């Protein structure tokens, strides 16, 4: 009975260690995904700003051309 208790205790410690590592890896993966999402949003915003700038420039040129 004593050996079984020690075995179960050891197994629970190993399981807890593996669970902790799993949770660390999972949180690191989430941080990486957040970082990628932030970069994608920045790129998208930069492209949208550039497109808006081009649009405004074209509208001004058209306006000046027809006035």
KAVENQUI-V577234 format. One record per pair of residues at least 12 apart in sequence whose C-alpha atoms are under 7 Angstrom apart, sorted by the first residue. I is the first residue (numbers start at 1). GAP is how many residues later the second one is. D is the distance in Angstrom with one decimal. If there is no record, write none. Layout:
i-><I,I>
gap-><GAP,GAP>
d-><D,D>
This chain:
none
